[in-house]
């Protein structure tokens, strides 16, 4: 077993000490403002990937599927949570890029640390086949994507389908779980910028609206 570096120890201590209640509002504000633009881009990417797979362009399909997952990792997970914790746009961008540029194992470790306080255990999320989502994504889908992009290796139909399955599972079990944890009412409104609050004992129901923005501009 390797000994953790000082940087790894510092990162673990930082995420363990971040007071979640102080930055939850910042995460909610980010997703309320940018969520619809991110969601639209992810859905368009998945649609393109599915169309490419249907037309038997399996290599381009797997590339687009991986891009959709990378967009979800960066804009639905890393950027809002890191930004909410640090409350600094510049520092949040630097930390986000550090995580996204990490090796597969390190990225999973850091992503797991970020998501755990929000009730998401990335290592326990399984694909419909029963295989671990992140392990399959890193060791099968990403590997095949890289082999296609850098060497022109053949991508099989099943591999393209697996990439789309990873994207769908990531959204369902990570993005939507975060949305529910933060009180978004996607099932009722179909969007991030409009949140419906159901009446509860002592409180009346109501709506909250966010001004929509685009993080890609």
C-alpha contacts under 8 A as a table, 3 or more apart, distances in Angstrom:
res1	aa1	res2	aa2	distance
4	X	7	X	7.94
4	X	8	X	5.84
4	X	9	X	6.35
5	X	8	X	5.20
5	X	9	X	6.32
6	X	9	X	5.09
6	X	10	X	6.06
7	X	10	X	5.08
7	X	11	X	6.13
8	X	11	X	5.09
8	X	12	X	6.20
9	X	12	X	5.18
9	X	13	X	6.20
10	X	13	X	5.14
10	X	14	X	6.06
11	X	14	X	5.08
11	X	15	X	6.33
12	X	15	X	5.48
12	X	16	X	6.19
12	X	113	X	7.45
13	X	16	X	5.14
13	X	17	X	6.25
14	X	17	X	5.32
14	X	18	X	6.28
15	X	18	X	5.40
15	X	113	X	6.77
15	X	114	X	6.87
18	X	85	X	6.66
19	X	22	X	5.71
19	X	23	X	7.20
20	X	23	X	5.58
20	X	24	X	5.96
20	X	85	X	7.67
20	X	117	X	7.67
21	X	24	X	5.38
21	X	25	X	7.67
22	X	25	X	7.11
22	X	85	X	7.86
23	X	26	X	5.21
23	X	27	X	6.45
23	X	84	X	4.80
23	X	85	X	5.34
23	X	87	X	7.88
24	X	27	X	5.17
24	X	28	X	6.20
24	X	84	X	6.76
24	X	182	X	7.70
25	X	28	X	5.02
25	X	29	X	6.09
25	X	84	X	7.67
26	X	29	X	5.07
26	X	30	X	6.20
26	X	80	X	7.64
26	X	83	X	7.68
26	X	84	X	4.82
26	X	87	X	7.90
27	X	30	X	5.17
27	X	31	X	6.32
27	X	80	X	5.07
27	X	81	X	5.73
27	X	83	X	7.39
27	X	84	X	5.11
28	X	31	X	5.30
28	X	32	X	5.89
28	X	182	X	6.36
29	X	32	X	5.03
29	X	33	X	6.11
29	X	210	X	7.66
30	X	33	X	5.34
30	X	34	X	5.94
30	X	35	X	7.48
30	X	80	X	5.98
31	X	34	X	5.13
31	X	35	X	4.53
31	X	76	X	7.25
31	X	80	X	7.04
31	X	192	X	6.86
32	X	35	X	5.64
32	X	36	X	7.79
32	X	192	X	5.15
32	X	193	X	4.76
32	X	194	X	7.66
32	X	210	X	5.62
32	X	211	X	7.77
32	X	212	X	7.48
33	X	36	X	7.50
33	X	192	X	7.48
33	X	193	X	6.05
33	X	210	X	5.53
33	X	211	X	5.58
33	X	212	X	4.65
33	X	213	X	5.38
33	X	214	X	7.90
34	X	37	X	5.60
34	X	38	X	6.31
34	X	192	X	7.96
34	X	212	X	6.14
34	X	213	X	5.16
34	X	214	X	5.60
34	X	215	X	6.21
35	X	38	X	5.13
35	X	39	X	5.91
35	X	76	X	7.48
35	X	191	X	7.79
35	X	192	X	5.40
35	X	193	X	7.20
36	X	39	X	4.97
36	X	40	X	6.02
36	X	191	X	6.04
36	X	192	X	5.58
36	X	193	X	6.85
36	X	212	X	7.39
37	X	40	X	5.17
37	X	41	X	6.33
37	X	212	X	7.88
37	X	213	X	7.13
37	X	214	X	5.53
37	X	215	X	7.46
38	X	41	X	5.22
38	X	42	X	6.23
38	X	71	X	7.74
38	X	72	X	7.75
38	X	75	X	6.98
38	X	76	X	7.60
38	X	214	X	7.62
38	X	215	X	7.66
39	X	42	X	5.15
39	X	43	X	6.14
40	X	43	X	5.26
40	X	44	X	6.14
41	X	44	X	5.14
41	X	45	X	6.14
41	X	68	X	7.93
42	X	45	X	5.13
42	X	46	X	6.20
42	X	68	X	5.27
42	X	69	X	7.93
42	X	71	X	7.02
42	X	72	X	7.24
43	X	46	X	5.11
43	X	47	X	6.07
44	X	47	X	5.04
44	X	48	X	6.20
45	X	48	X	5.16
45	X	49	X	6.14
45	X	64	X	6.12
45	X	65	X	6.84
45	X	67	X	7.58
45	X	68	X	5.79
46	X	49	X	4.97
46	X	50	X	6.06
46	X	64	X	7.18
46	X	65	X	6.05
46	X	68	X	6.58
46	X	164	X	7.06
46	X	167	X	7.71
47	X	50	X	5.09
47	X	51	X	6.11
48	X	51	X	5.05
48	X	52	X	6.09
48	X	61	X	7.42
48	X	64	X	7.29
49	X	52	X	5.12
49	X	53	X	6.16
49	X	60	X	7.41
49	X	61	X	4.35
49	X	62	X	6.87
49	X	63	X	7.97
49	X	64	X	5.47
49	X	65	X	5.74
49	X	164	X	7.37
50	X	53	X	5.07
50	X	54	X	6.15
50	X	61	X	6.86
50	X	164	X	7.34
51	X	54	X	5.02
51	X	55	X	6.24
51	X	61	X	7.90
52	X	55	X	5.11
52	X	56	X	6.19
52	X	57	X	5.03
52	X	58	X	6.58
52	X	60	X	6.83
52	X	61	X	5.17
53	X	56	X	4.89
53	X	57	X	5.43
53	X	58	X	5.21
53	X	61	X	5.56
53	X	157	X	7.06
53	X	160	X	6.56
53	X	161	X	7.44
54	X	57	X	7.53
56	X	157	X	7.26
57	X	60	X	5.92
57	X	61	X	6.21
58	X	61	X	4.93
58	X	62	X	6.23
58	X	155	X	5.62
58	X	156	X	6.30
58	X	157	X	5.87
58	X	159	X	7.89
58	X	160	X	5.51
59	X	62	X	5.43
59	X	63	X	6.50
59	X	145	X	7.36
59	X	148	X	6.31
59	X	154	X	6.97
59	X	155	X	5.21
59	X	156	X	7.92
59	X	160	X	7.30
60	X	63	X	5.10
60	X	64	X	6.33
61	X	64	X	5.32
61	X	65	X	6.22
61	X	160	X	6.09
62	X	65	X	5.03
62	X	66	X	6.19
62	X	141	X	7.52
62	X	145	X	6.11
62	X	155	X	7.91
62	X	159	X	7.48
62	X	160	X	4.97
62	X	163	X	5.89
62	X	164	X	7.58
63	X	66	X	5.32
63	X	67	X	6.33
63	X	145	X	5.77
63	X	149	X	7.91
64	X	67	X	4.97
64	X	68	X	6.31
65	X	68	X	5.15
65	X	69	X	6.58
65	X	163	X	5.76
65	X	164	X	5.68
65	X	167	X	6.52
66	X	69	X	5.17
66	X	70	X	6.21
66	X	141	X	7.64
66	X	142	X	7.11
66	X	145	X	7.61
66	X	163	X	6.79
66	X	167	X	7.52
67	X	70	X	4.98
67	X	71	X	6.13
68	X	71	X	5.15
68	X	72	X	6.37
68	X	167	X	6.75
69	X	72	X	5.04
69	X	73	X	6.11
69	X	166	X	7.89
69	X	167	X	5.53
69	X	170	X	7.31
70	X	73	X	5.03
70	X	74	X	6.10
71	X	74	X	5.25
71	X	75	X	5.78
71	X	76	X	7.56
72	X	75	X	5.42
72	X	76	X	4.99
72	X	77	X	6.69
72	X	171	X	7.55
72	X	175	X	7.55
73	X	76	X	5.91
73	X	77	X	5.18
73	X	78	X	6.08
74	X	77	X	5.79
74	X	78	X	4.96
74	X	79	X	5.61
74	X	96	X	7.14
74	X	100	X	7.23
75	X	78	X	6.33
75	X	79	X	5.31
75	X	80	X	6.72
76	X	79	X	6.89
76	X	80	X	6.56
76	X	175	X	6.53
77	X	80	X	6.04
77	X	81	X	6.06
77	X	115	X	7.60
77	X	175	X	7.53
78	X	81	X	5.50
78	X	82	X	5.72
78	X	96	X	5.94
78	X	99	X	7.97
78	X	111	X	7.33
78	X	114	X	7.43
79	X	82	X	5.41
79	X	83	X	5.70
79	X	92	X	6.74
79	X	93	X	7.12
79	X	96	X	5.93
80	X	83	X	5.06
80	X	84	X	5.82
81	X	84	X	5.07
81	X	85	X	6.16
81	X	114	X	7.20
82	X	85	X	5.12
82	X	86	X	6.07
82	X	92	X	5.63
82	X	95	X	7.35
82	X	96	X	7.05
82	X	114	X	7.81
83	X	86	X	5.27
83	X	87	X	5.42
83	X	88	X	6.26
83	X	89	X	6.39
83	X	91	X	7.88
83	X	92	X	4.79
83	X	93	X	7.74
84	X	87	X	5.33
86	X	91	X	7.16
86	X	92	X	6.40
87	X	92	X	7.56
88	X	91	X	5.40
88	X	92	X	5.82
89	X	92	X	5.13
89	X	93	X	6.15
90	X	93	X	5.23
90	X	94	X	6.41
91	X	94	X	5.08
91	X	95	X	6.18
92	X	95	X	5.22
92	X	96	X	5.95
93	X	96	X	5.08
93	X	97	X	6.17
94	X	97	X	5.26
94	X	98	X	6.24
95	X	98	X	4.98
95	X	99	X	6.31
96	X	99	X	5.26
96	X	100	X	6.19
97	X	100	X	5.06
97	X	101	X	5.86
98	X	101	X	5.22
98	X	102	X	6.23
99	X	102	X	5.28
99	X	106	X	7.85
99	X	107	X	5.70
99	X	110	X	6.69
99	X	111	X	7.61
100	X	107	X	6.59
101	X	107	X	7.73
102	X	105	X	7.96
102	X	106	X	5.74
102	X	107	X	5.20
103	X	106	X	5.31
103	X	107	X	5.87
104	X	107	X	5.17
104	X	108	X	6.21
104	X	138	X	6.23
105	X	108	X	5.23
105	X	109	X	6.19
106	X	109	X	4.98
106	X	110	X	6.11
107	X	110	X	5.20
107	X	111	X	5.89
108	X	111	X	5.08
108	X	112	X	5.85
108	X	134	X	7.46
109	X	112	X	5.15
109	X	113	X	6.27
110	X	113	X	5.06
110	X	114	X	6.29
111	X	114	X	5.12
111	X	115	X	6.17
111	X	122	X	7.94
112	X	115	X	5.24
112	X	116	X	5.84
112	X	120	X	7.89
112	X	121	X	6.55
112	X	122	X	5.77
112	X	123	X	7.45
113	X	116	X	5.46
113	X	117	X	7.60
114	X	117	X	6.86
114	X	118	X	7.91
115	X	118	X	5.35
115	X	119	X	6.82
115	X	120	X	5.32
115	X	121	X	6.86
115	X	122	X	7.51
116	X	119	X	5.34
116	X	120	X	5.09
116	X	121	X	5.59
116	X	122	X	7.89
117	X	120	X	7.33
118	X	178	X	6.96
118	X	181	X	7.19
119	X	181	X	7.97
120	X	174	X	6.60
120	X	177	X	7.42
120	X	178	X	7.75
121	X	124	X	5.63
121	X	125	X	6.93
122	X	125	X	5.47
122	X	133	X	7.95
122	X	134	X	7.14
122	X	174	X	7.78
123	X	132	X	6.92
123	X	133	X	7.68
123	X	134	X	6.86
124	X	132	X	6.86
125	X	132	X	5.99
125	X	133	X	5.80
125	X	134	X	7.77
125	X	173	X	7.10
126	X	129	X	7.52
126	X	130	X	5.32
126	X	131	X	5.37
126	X	132	X	4.46
126	X	133	X	5.07
126	X	169	X	7.93
127	X	130	X	5.26
127	X	131	X	5.45
127	X	132	X	6.16
127	X	133	X	5.43
127	X	165	X	7.31
127	X	166	X	6.99
127	X	169	X	6.40
128	X	131	X	7.51
131	X	135	X	7.99
131	X	136	X	7.10
132	X	135	X	5.48
132	X	136	X	6.17
133	X	136	X	5.38
133	X	137	X	6.06
133	X	166	X	6.36
133	X	169	X	7.52
133	X	170	X	7.69
134	X	137	X	4.92
134	X	138	X	6.05
135	X	138	X	5.35
135	X	139	X	5.78
135	X	140	X	7.75
136	X	139	X	5.34
136	X	140	X	5.16
136	X	141	X	6.43
137	X	140	X	5.79
137	X	141	X	4.84
137	X	142	X	5.92
137	X	163	X	7.31
137	X	166	X	6.57
138	X	141	X	6.13
138	X	142	X	5.09
138	X	143	X	6.73
139	X	142	X	6.32
139	X	143	X	5.76
140	X	143	X	5.27
140	X	144	X	6.05
141	X	144	X	5.23
141	X	145	X	6.07
141	X	159	X	6.97
141	X	162	X	7.29
141	X	163	X	5.84
142	X	145	X	4.96
142	X	146	X	6.09
143	X	146	X	5.25
143	X	147	X	6.21
144	X	147	X	5.03
144	X	148	X	6.16
144	X	153	X	7.96
144	X	155	X	6.99
144	X	159	X	7.88
145	X	148	X	5.20
145	X	149	X	6.15
146	X	149	X	5.08
146	X	150	X	5.82
146	X	151	X	7.80
147	X	150	X	5.43
147	X	151	X	5.29
147	X	152	X	6.44
147	X	153	X	5.55
148	X	151	X	5.52
148	X	152	X	4.32
148	X	153	X	4.54
148	X	154	X	6.47
148	X	155	X	6.91
149	X	152	X	5.82
149	X	153	X	7.84
155	X	159	X	6.44
155	X	160	X	7.00
156	X	159	X	5.27
156	X	160	X	6.49
157	X	160	X	5.17
157	X	161	X	6.21
158	X	161	X	4.98
158	X	162	X	6.06
159	X	162	X	4.96
159	X	163	X	6.35
160	X	163	X	5.23
160	X	164	X	6.58
161	X	164	X	5.21
161	X	165	X	6.22
162	X	165	X	4.91
162	X	166	X	6.21
163	X	166	X	5.08
163	X	167	X	6.40
164	X	167	X	5.08
164	X	168	X	6.24
165	X	168	X	5.14
165	X	169	X	6.07
166	X	169	X	5.15
166	X	170	X	6.00
167	X	170	X	5.19
167	X	171	X	6.32
168	X	171	X	5.31
168	X	172	X	6.18
169	X	172	X	5.07
169	X	173	X	5.88
169	X	174	X	7.88
170	X	173	X	5.53
170	X	174	X	5.43
170	X	175	X	6.78
171	X	174	X	5.59
171	X	175	X	4.75
171	X	176	X	6.13
172	X	175	X	6.19
172	X	176	X	5.34
172	X	177	X	7.18
173	X	176	X	6.14
173	X	177	X	5.78
174	X	177	X	5.15
174	X	178	X	6.13
175	X	178	X	5.23
175	X	179	X	6.26
176	X	179	X	4.87
176	X	180	X	6.18
177	X	180	X	5.13
177	X	181	X	6.09
178	X	181	X	5.00
178	X	182	X	6.19
179	X	182	X	5.24
179	X	183	X	6.32
179	X	184	X	5.21
179	X	185	X	7.74
179	X	186	X	7.71
180	X	183	X	5.09
180	X	184	X	5.59
180	X	185	X	7.13
181	X	184	X	7.73
183	X	195	X	7.76
184	X	192	X	6.60
184	X	195	X	5.59
184	X	196	X	7.61
185	X	188	X	5.53
185	X	189	X	6.12
185	X	190	X	7.63
185	X	191	X	7.84
185	X	192	X	7.58
185	X	194	X	7.78
185	X	195	X	5.39
185	X	196	X	5.89
185	X	197	X	7.82
186	X	189	X	5.20
186	X	190	X	4.66
186	X	191	X	5.52
186	X	192	X	6.44
186	X	195	X	7.68
187	X	190	X	5.78
188	X	196	X	7.42
189	X	192	X	7.83
189	X	194	X	6.49
189	X	195	X	6.99
189	X	196	X	7.32
191	X	194	X	6.13
192	X	195	X	6.87
193	X	208	X	7.91
193	X	209	X	5.52
193	X	210	X	4.74
193	X	211	X	6.83
193	X	212	X	6.43
194	X	207	X	6.90
194	X	208	X	5.80
194	X	209	X	4.66
194	X	210	X	6.52
195	X	207	X	5.50
195	X	208	X	5.07
195	X	209	X	6.42
196	X	205	X	7.55
196	X	206	X	5.96
196	X	207	X	4.52
196	X	208	X	6.58
197	X	205	X	5.08
197	X	206	X	5.11
197	X	207	X	5.84
197	X	208	X	7.92
198	X	204	X	7.43
198	X	205	X	4.62
198	X	206	X	6.82
199	X	203	X	5.75
199	X	204	X	4.59
199	X	205	X	3.90
199	X	206	X	7.55
200	X	203	X	5.21
200	X	204	X	6.55
200	X	205	X	7.27
201	X	204	X	7.98
214	X	217	X	5.85
